[in-house]
Amino acid sequence: IIEGARTLATRYPSMPIIVFNVDNDQLKFPISGGGFGGAKLLLDRLRAADIRSPQILVEAWDYDAHPMVHTLAEAELVVRLAKRRGWRTLLVVAPSFHLPRAAATTASVSMREHAELRVFAHPGAPLPWEEEARHSQGMRAT
């Protein structure tokens, strides 16, 4: 995701990079097994990739409506944000294995809640082979 965000931030310097301020410890159903850094880790990595803070838009996570992190919750929150701000275009950035589901879910929510929104997909770069990934359901891959 970081490489995808860096590419887009460089190409479109006025485009905001949206990060939902998720803290695993505040979720009713946290991602188990440790290793999920939430917004803090993502923000640290975006800044380390030289994405300037003014371009990063940190939005609150609705812990009452979404007690766990999953694709539909993220899609609902980002489409509602786009509607509030009057945005008509949204780029969904996700790892290539997750991108079809993330983009389709976001487009589905958009059709229900903000039909004028055009949703596009942009793949993030794969993780380094030796880096661990944590799935929202607590599964881990190395």
Backbone as JSON Lines, residues from 0, in Angstrom:
{"i":0,"aa":"I","n":[0.83,-1.19,0.0],"ca":[0.0,0.0,0.0],"c":[0.87,1.25,0.0]}
{"i":1,"aa":"I","n":[1.98,1.21,0.71],"ca":[2.84,2.39,0.84],"c":[3.39,2.81,-0.51]}
{"i":2,"aa":"E","n":[3.87,1.86,-1.31],"ca":[4.41,2.2,-2.63],"c":[3.32,2.77,-3.54]}
{"i":3,"aa":"G","n":[2.12,2.19,-3.47],"ca":[1.01,2.72,-4.25],"c":[0.67,4.13,-3.84]}
{"i":4,"aa":"A","n":[0.64,4.37,-2.53],"ca":[0.35,5.71,-2.02],"c":[1.44,6.7,-2.43]}
{"i":5,"aa":"R","n":[2.69,6.26,-2.37],"ca":[3.79,7.15,-2.76],"c":[3.68,7.51,-4.24]}
{"i":6,"aa":"T","n":[3.4,6.54,-5.08],"ca":[3.25,6.8,-6.51],"c":[2.14,7.81,-6.76]}
{"i":7,"aa":"L","n":[0.99,7.6,-6.12],"ca":[-0.14,8.51,-6.32],"c":[0.13,9.89,-5.74]}
{"i":8,"aa":"A","n":[0.76,9.94,-4.56],"ca":[1.05,11.23,-3.92],"c":[2.02,12.05,-4.77]}
{"i":9,"aa":"T","n":[2.95,11.39,-5.41],"ca":[3.91,12.08,-6.27],"c":[3.22,12.56,-7.55]}
{"i":10,"aa":"R","n":[2.43,11.7,-8.13],"ca":[1.75,12.02,-9.38],"c":[0.66,13.08,-9.19]}
{"i":11,"aa":"Y","n":[-0.04,13.02,-8.05],"ca":[-1.16,13.93,-7.77],"c":[-0.96,14.59,-6.41]}
{"i":12,"aa":"P","n":[-0.1,15.6,-6.31],"ca":[0.25,16.16,-5.01],"c":[-0.9,16.82,-4.26]}
{"i":13,"aa":"S","n":[-2.0,17.13,-4.91],"ca":[-3.13,17.73,-4.19],"c":[-4.15,16.68,-3.74]}
{"i":14,"aa":"M","n":[-3.94,15.44,-4.13],"ca":[-4.88,14.37,-3.77],"c":[-4.62,13.91,-2.33]}
{"i":15,"aa":"P","n":[-5.65,13.87,-1.49],"ca":[-5.43,13.39,-0.12],"c":[-5.26,11.87,-0.08]}
{"i":16,"aa":"I","n":[-4.42,11.44,0.82],"ca":[-4.24,10.02,1.13],"c":[-5.02,9.8,2.42]}
{"i":17,"aa":"I","n":[-6.07,9.0,2.38],"ca":[-6.97,8.83,3.53],"c":[-6.51,7.67,4.4]}
{"i":18,"aa":"V","n":[-6.42,7.94,5.7],"ca":[-6.09,6.92,6.68],"c":[-7.15,6.98,7.78]}
{"i":19,"aa":"F","n":[-7.77,5.84,8.06],"ca":[-8.72,5.79,9.17],"c":[-7.94,5.5,10.44]}
{"i":20,"aa":"N","n":[-8.22,6.28,11.46],"ca":[-7.48,6.23,12.71],"c":[-7.95,5.05,13.57]}
{"i":21,"aa":"V","n":[-7.53,3.86,13.17],"ca":[-7.92,2.63,13.86],"c":[-6.85,2.25,14.88]}
{"i":22,"aa":"D","n":[-7.29,2.0,16.09],"ca":[-6.41,1.51,17.15],"c":[-6.93,0.12,17.53]}
{"i":23,"aa":"N","n":[-6.14,-0.89,17.29],"ca":[-6.56,-2.27,17.53],"c":[-7.07,-2.49,18.95]}
{"i":24,"aa":"D","n":[-6.45,-1.8,19.91],"ca":[-6.84,-1.96,21.32],"c":[-8.23,-1.41,21.62]}
{"i":25,"aa":"Q","n":[-8.74,-0.53,20.77],"ca":[-10.05,0.06,20.99],"c":[-11.18,-0.7,20.27]}
{"i":26,"aa":"L","n":[-10.82,-1.66,19.43],"ca":[-11.83,-2.43,18.71],"c":[-12.48,-3.45,19.65]}
{"i":27,"aa":"K","n":[-13.77,-3.62,19.53],"ca":[-14.47,-4.64,20.32],"c":[-13.96,-6.03,19.93]}
{"i":28,"aa":"F","n":[-13.67,-6.2,18.64],"ca":[-13.14,-7.46,18.13],"c":[-11.79,-7.17,17.47]}
{"i":29,"aa":"P","n":[-10.73,-7.06,18.28],"ca":[-9.42,-6.7,17.73],"c":[-8.84,-7.83,16.88]}
{"i":30,"aa":"I","n":[-7.89,-7.45,16.07],"ca":[-7.17,-8.44,15.27],"c":[-6.23,-9.16,16.22]}
{"i":31,"aa":"S","n":[-6.41,-10.45,16.31],"ca":[-5.69,-11.23,17.31],"c":[-4.26,-11.54,16.89]}
{"i":32,"aa":"G","n":[-3.47,-11.93,17.86],"ca":[-2.12,-12.39,17.59],"c":[-1.07,-11.31,17.52]}
{"i":33,"aa":"G","n":[-1.46,-10.07,17.76],"ca":[-0.48,-8.99,17.68],"c":[-0.05,-8.75,16.25]}
{"i":34,"aa":"G","n":[0.75,-7.75,16.05],"ca":[1.29,-7.48,14.73],"c":[0.47,-6.52,13.89]}
{"i":35,"aa":"F","n":[-0.77,-6.19,14.29],"ca":[-1.56,-5.22,13.54],"c":[-1.3,-3.85,14.15]}
{"i":36,"aa":"G","n":[-0.59,-3.02,13.42],"ca":[-0.19,-1.72,13.93],"c":[-1.23,-0.63,13.74]}
{"i":37,"aa":"G","n":[-2.27,-0.9,12.98],"ca":[-3.33,0.08,12.77],"c":[-2.82,1.35,12.14]}
{"i":38,"aa":"A","n":[-3.52,2.44,12.42],"ca":[-3.21,3.72,11.8],"c":[-1.82,4.22,12.15]}
{"i":39,"aa":"K","n":[-1.38,3.99,13.37],"ca":[-0.07,4.49,13.78],"c":[1.04,3.94,12.89]}
{"i":40,"aa":"L","n":[1.04,2.64,12.66],"ca":[2.06,2.04,11.8],"c":[1.93,2.55,10.37]}
{"i":41,"aa":"L","n":[0.72,2.63,9.86],"ca":[0.51,3.11,8.5],"c":[1.0,4.56,8.36]}
{"i":42,"aa":"L","n":[0.66,5.4,9.31],"ca":[1.1,6.79,9.26],"c":[2.63,6.9,9.33]}
{"i":43,"aa":"D","n":[3.25,6.11,10.19],"ca":[4.72,6.1,10.28],"c":[5.34,5.72,8.93]}
{"i":44,"aa":"R","n":[4.77,4.71,8.29],"ca":[5.32,4.25,7.01],"c":[5.06,5.25,5.88]}
{"i":45,"aa":"L","n":[3.9,5.89,5.89],"ca":[3.64,6.91,4.87],"c":[4.61,8.07,5.01]}
{"i":46,"aa":"R","n":[4.85,8.5,6.23],"ca":[5.79,9.62,6.46],"c":[7.21,9.21,6.11]}
{"i":47,"aa":"A","n":[7.58,7.97,6.42],"ca":[8.92,7.48,6.06],"c":[9.09,7.41,4.54]}
{"i":48,"aa":"A","n":[7.99,7.29,3.82],"ca":[8.03,7.26,2.36],"c":[7.98,8.67,1.76]}
{"i":49,"aa":"D","n":[8.16,9.67,2.62],"ca":[8.19,11.08,2.22],"c":[6.85,11.59,1.7]}
{"i":50,"aa":"I","n":[5.77,11.01,2.17],"ca":[4.46,11.57,1.87],"c":[4.21,12.63,2.94]}
{"i":51,"aa":"R","n":[4.02,13.84,2.51],"ca":[3.93,14.98,3.42],"c":[2.64,14.94,4.23]}
{"i":52,"aa":"S","n":[2.77,15.29,5.49],"ca":[1.62,15.27,6.4],"c":[0.41,16.03,5.89]}
{"i":53,"aa":"P","n":[0.57,17.21,5.25],"ca":[-0.63,17.9,4.77],"c":[-1.43,17.1,3.74]}
{"i":54,"aa":"Q","n":[-0.77,16.18,3.06],"ca":[-1.46,15.37,2.05],"c":[-2.18,14.18,2.7]}
{"i":55,"aa":"I","n":[-1.82,13.83,3.93],"ca":[-2.44,12.7,4.62],"c":[-3.65,13.19,5.39]}
{"i":56,"aa":"L","n":[-4.79,12.61,5.09],"ca":[-6.03,12.97,5.76],"c":[-6.39,11.85,6.73]}
{"i":57,"aa":"V","n":[-6.29,12.14,8.03],"ca":[-6.6,11.14,9.06],"c":[-8.05,11.33,9.48]}
{"i":58,"aa":"E","n":[-8.84,10.29,9.32],"ca":[-10.26,10.31,9.64],"c":[-10.54,9.38,10.82]}
{"i":59,"aa":"A","n":[-11.51,9.76,11.63],"ca":[-11.87,8.96,12.8],"c":[-12.5,7.64,12.37]}
{"i":60,"aa":"W","n":[-12.24,6.61,13.13],"ca":[-12.89,5.3,12.96],"c":[-14.11,5.28,13.86]}
{"i":61,"aa":"D","n":[-15.24,4.83,13.36],"ca":[-16.47,4.76,14.14],"c":[-16.51,3.4,14.85]}
{"i":62,"aa":"Y","n":[-16.0,3.38,16.09],"ca":[-15.9,2.12,16.84],"c":[-17.26,1.55,17.21]}
{"i":63,"aa":"D","n":[-18.28,2.39,17.37],"ca":[-19.62,1.9,17.71],"c":[-20.26,1.2,16.51]}
{"i":64,"aa":"A","n":[-20.18,1.82,15.36],"ca":[-20.79,1.23,14.16],"c":[-19.97,0.09,13.59]}
{"i":65,"aa":"H","n":[-18.65,0.15,13.79],"ca":[-17.74,-0.85,13.2],"c":[-16.79,-1.36,14.28]}
{"i":66,"aa":"P","n":[-17.23,-2.38,15.05],"ca":[-16.41,-2.87,16.16],"c":[-15.22,-3.72,15.72]}
{"i":67,"aa":"M","n":[-15.07,-3.93,14.41],"ca":[-13.91,-4.65,13.9],"c":[-13.54,-4.07,12.54]}
{"i":68,"aa":"V","n":[-12.31,-4.29,12.13],"ca":[-11.85,-3.82,10.83],"c":[-12.16,-4.89,9.79]}
{"i":69,"aa":"H","n":[-12.84,-4.47,8.73],"ca":[-13.06,-5.35,7.59],"c":[-13.36,-4.5,6.36]}
{"i":70,"aa":"T","n":[-13.34,-5.1,5.21],"ca":[-13.46,-4.38,3.95],"c":[-14.74,-3.56,3.85]}
{"i":71,"aa":"L","n":[-15.87,-4.13,4.25],"ca":[-17.13,-3.4,4.14],"c":[-17.14,-2.17,5.04]}
{"i":72,"aa":"A","n":[-16.63,-2.29,6.26],"ca":[-16.58,-1.13,7.16],"c":[-15.73,-0.02,6.55]}
{"i":73,"aa":"E","n":[-14.58,-0.36,6.02],"ca":[-13.71,0.64,5.41],"c":[-14.4,1.29,4.21]}
{"i":74,"aa":"A","n":[-15.08,0.48,3.4],"ca":[-15.76,0.99,2.22],"c":[-16.89,1.95,2.62]}
{"i":75,"aa":"E","n":[-17.67,1.58,3.62],"ca":[-18.76,2.45,4.06],"c":[-18.23,3.79,4.57]}
{"i":76,"aa":"L","n":[-17.19,3.74,5.38],"ca":[-16.64,4.97,5.93],"c":[-16.04,5.87,4.85]}
{"i":77,"aa":"V","n":[-15.34,5.29,3.9],"ca":[-14.69,6.14,2.88],"c":[-15.72,6.69,1.89]}
{"i":78,"aa":"V","n":[-16.75,5.93,1.55],"ca":[-17.78,6.44,0.65],"c":[-18.56,7.57,1.32]}
{"i":79,"aa":"R","n":[-18.86,7.42,2.6],"ca":[-19.56,8.48,3.33],"c":[-18.7,9.73,3.45]}
{"i":80,"aa":"L","n":[-17.4,9.55,3.64],"ca":[-16.49,10.69,3.65],"c":[-16.5,11.39,2.3]}
{"i":81,"aa":"A","n":[-16.42,10.61,1.23],"ca":[-16.45,11.19,-0.12],"c":[-17.74,11.96,-0.36]}
{"i":82,"aa":"K","n":[-18.84,11.43,0.1],"ca":[-20.13,12.11,-0.08],"c":[-20.16,13.42,0.71]}
{"i":83,"aa":"R","n":[-19.71,13.4,1.96],"ca":[-19.69,14.62,2.78],"c":[-18.82,15.71,2.15]}
{"i":84,"aa":"R","n":[-17.74,15.29,1.55],"ca":[-16.79,16.26,0.98],"c":[-17.12,16.62,-0.47]}
{"i":85,"aa":"G","n":[-18.1,15.95,-1.04],"ca":[-18.48,16.26,-2.42],"c":[-17.53,15.7,-3.46]}
{"i":86,"aa":"W","n":[-16.76,14.68,-3.09],"ca":[-15.83,14.08,-4.05],"c":[-16.59,13.24,-5.06]}
{"i":87,"aa":"R","n":[-16.11,13.23,-6.27],"ca":[-16.76,12.46,-7.33],"c":[-15.87,11.32,-7.83]}
{"i":88,"aa":"T","n":[-14.64,11.24,-7.36],"ca":[-13.7,10.2,-7.77],"c":[-12.96,9.68,-6.54]}
{"i":89,"aa":"L","n":[-12.76,8.37,-6.51],"ca":[-12.05,7.75,-5.4],"c":[-11.15,6.65,-5.96]}
{"i":90,"aa":"L","n":[-9.9,6.64,-5.52],"ca":[-8.97,5.57,-5.87],"c":[-8.82,4.65,-4.67]}
{"i":91,"aa":"V","n":[-9.07,3.38,-4.87],"ca":[-8.89,2.38,-3.82],"c":[-7.53,1.75,-4.03]}
{"i":92,"aa":"V","n":[-6.67,1.83,-3.02],"ca":[-5.34,1.24,-3.08],"c":[-5.3,0.06,-2.12]}
{"i":93,"aa":"A","n":[-4.9,-1.09,-2.63],"ca":[-4.83,-2.31,-1.82],"c":[-3.82,-3.25,-2.46]}
{"i":94,"aa":"P","n":[-3.34,-4.23,-1.69],"ca":[-2.47,-5.24,-2.3],"c":[-3.23,-5.95,-3.43]}
{"i":95,"aa":"S","n":[-2.51,-6.39,-4.44],"ca":[-3.15,-6.95,-5.63],"c":[-4.08,-8.13,-5.31]}
{"i":96,"aa":"F","n":[-3.75,-8.95,-4.3],"ca":[-4.61,-10.08,-3.99],"c":[-5.93,-9.63,-3.37]}
{"i":97,"aa":"H","n":[-5.97,-8.44,-2.78],"ca":[-7.16,-7.93,-2.11],"c":[-7.9,-6.88,-2.93]}
{"i":98,"aa":"L","n":[-7.25,-6.37,-3.95],"ca":[-7.79,-5.25,-4.71],"c":[-9.16,-5.52,-5.35]}
{"i":99,"aa":"P","n":[-9.39,-6.68,-5.97],"ca":[-10.74,-6.89,-6.54],"c":[-11.85,-6.8,-5.49]}
{"i":100,"aa":"R","n":[-11.64,-7.4,-4.35],"ca":[-12.67,-7.35,-3.3],"c":[-12.82,-5.94,-2.74]}
{"i":101,"aa":"A","n":[-11.71,-5.26,-2.49],"ca":[-11.77,-3.9,-1.94],"c":[-12.47,-2.94,-2.91]}
{"i":102,"aa":"A","n":[-12.11,-3.01,-4.18],"ca":[-12.72,-2.11,-5.17],"c":[-14.18,-2.45,-5.4]}
{"i":103,"aa":"A","n":[-14.51,-3.73,-5.49],"ca":[-15.9,-4.13,-5.71],"c":[-16.79,-3.76,-4.52]}
{"i":104,"aa":"T","n":[-16.28,-3.95,-3.32],"ca":[-17.05,-3.59,-2.13],"c":[-17.27,-2.09,-2.07]}
{"i":105,"aa":"T","n":[-16.23,-1.32,-2.36],"ca":[-16.36,0.14,-2.36],"c":[-17.33,0.6,-3.44]}
{"i":106,"aa":"A","n":[-17.25,0.01,-4.62],"ca":[-18.18,0.37,-5.7],"c":[-19.62,0.01,-5.33]}
{"i":107,"aa":"S","n":[-19.81,-1.12,-4.67],"ca":[-21.15,-1.53,-4.25],"c":[-21.74,-0.55,-3.24]}
{"i":108,"aa":"V","n":[-20.94,-0.15,-2.26],"ca":[-21.4,0.84,-1.27],"c":[-21.68,2.17,-1.97]}
{"i":109,"aa":"S","n":[-20.82,2.54,-2.9],"ca":[-21.0,3.78,-3.64],"c":[-22.32,3.77,-4.41]}
{"i":110,"aa":"M","n":[-22.66,2.67,-5.03],"ca":[-23.91,2.58,-5.78],"c":[-25.12,2.82,-4.88]}
{"i":111,"aa":"R","n":[-25.04,2.37,-3.65],"ca":[-26.14,2.55,-2.68],"c":[-26.17,3.94,-2.08]}
{"i":112,"aa":"E","n":[-24.99,4.49,-1.78],"ca":[-24.95,5.69,-0.95],"c":[-24.45,6.96,-1.63]}
{"i":113,"aa":"H","n":[-23.75,6.83,-2.75],"ca":[-23.18,8.01,-3.42],"c":[-22.96,7.64,-4.89]}
{"i":114,"aa":"A","n":[-24.08,7.54,-5.61],"ca":[-24.06,7.0,-6.98],"c":[-23.18,7.81,-7.93]}
{"i":115,"aa":"E","n":[-22.93,9.08,-7.63],"ca":[-22.09,9.9,-8.51],"c":[-20.61,9.58,-8.38]}
{"i":116,"aa":"L","n":[-20.24,8.85,-7.34],"ca":[-18.83,8.56,-7.08],"c":[-18.31,7.51,-8.05]}
{"i":117,"aa":"R","n":[-17.21,7.83,-8.71],"ca":[-16.54,6.87,-9.58],"c":[-15.39,6.24,-8.8]}
{"i":118,"aa":"V","n":[-15.37,4.93,-8.75],"ca":[-14.38,4.2,-7.96],"c":[-13.39,3.53,-8.91]}
{"i":119,"aa":"F","n":[-12.11,3.79,-8.68],"ca":[-11.04,3.19,-9.47],"c":[-10.12,2.41,-8.55]}
{"i":120,"aa":"A","n":[-9.45,1.42,-9.1],"ca":[-8.54,0.56,-8.33],"c":[-7.1,0.86,-8.7]}
{"i":121,"aa":"H","n":[-6.22,0.83,-7.7],"ca":[-4.79,1.03,-7.91],"c":[-4.03,0.03,-7.04]}
{"i":122,"aa":"P","n":[-3.22,-0.84,-7.66],"ca":[-2.54,-1.87,-6.85],"c":[-1.37,-1.3,-6.05]}
{"i":123,"aa":"G","n":[-1.26,-1.78,-4.82],"ca":[-0.07,-1.51,-4.02],"c":[1.0,-2.51,-4.41]}
{"i":124,"aa":"A","n":[2.24,-2.21,-4.08],"ca":[3.34,-3.13,-4.37],"c":[3.3,-4.3,-3.39]}
{"i":125,"aa":"P","n":[3.75,-5.47,-3.81],"ca":[3.79,-6.61,-2.89],"c":[4.75,-6.35,-1.73]}
{"i":126,"aa":"L","n":[4.46,-6.98,-0.6],"ca":[5.36,-6.89,0.54],"c":[6.66,-7.63,0.24]}
{"i":127,"aa":"P","n":[7.75,-7.21,0.87],"ca":[8.97,-8.0,0.75],"c":[8.71,-9.44,1.22]}
{"i":128,"aa":"W","n":[9.36,-10.39,0.61],"ca":[9.12,-11.8,0.87],"c":[9.2,-12.14,2.36]}
{"i":129,"aa":"E","n":[10.17,-11.57,3.07],"ca":[10.39,-11.93,4.47],"c":[9.51,-11.14,5.45]}
{"i":130,"aa":"E","n":[8.7,-10.21,4.97],"ca":[7.85,-9.42,5.86],"c":[6.55,-10.16,6.18]}
{"i":131,"aa":"E","n":[6.12,-10.04,7.42],"ca":[4.9,-10.7,7.87],"c":[3.68,-9.83,7.57]}
{"i":132,"aa":"A","n":[2.6,-10.47,7.15],"ca":[1.34,-9.77,6.91],"c":[0.3,-10.3,7.89]}
{"i":133,"aa":"R","n":[-0.58,-9.43,8.32],"ca":[-1.63,-9.81,9.28],"c":[-2.97,-9.5,8.65]}
{"i":134,"aa":"H","n":[-3.84,-10.48,8.6],"ca":[-5.18,-10.34,8.04],"c":[-6.12,-9.85,9.13]}
{"i":135,"aa":"S","n":[-7.21,-9.18,8.74],"ca":[-8.15,-8.63,9.71],"c":[-8.82,-9.72,10.54]}
{"i":136,"aa":"Q","n":[-8.8,-10.95,10.07],"ca":[-9.39,-12.04,10.84],"c":[-8.34,-12.74,11.7]}
{"i":137,"aa":"G","n":[-7.17,-12.14,11.8],"ca":[-6.14,-12.65,12.69],"c":[-5.2,-13.65,12.05]}
{"i":138,"aa":"M","n":[-5.43,-14.03,10.8],"ca":[-4.54,-14.98,10.14],"c":[-3.22,-14.3,9.82]}
{"i":139,"aa":"R","n":[-2.17,-15.06,9.86],"ca":[-0.85,-14.51,9.62],"c":[-0.16,-15.29,8.51]}
{"i":140,"aa":"A","n":[0.58,-14.56,7.71],"ca":[1.37,-15.2,6.66],"c":[2.78,-14.64,6.73]}
{"i":141,"aa":"T","n":[3.74,-15.48,6.45],"ca":[5.14,-15.0,6.4],"c":[5.76,-15.48,5.11]}
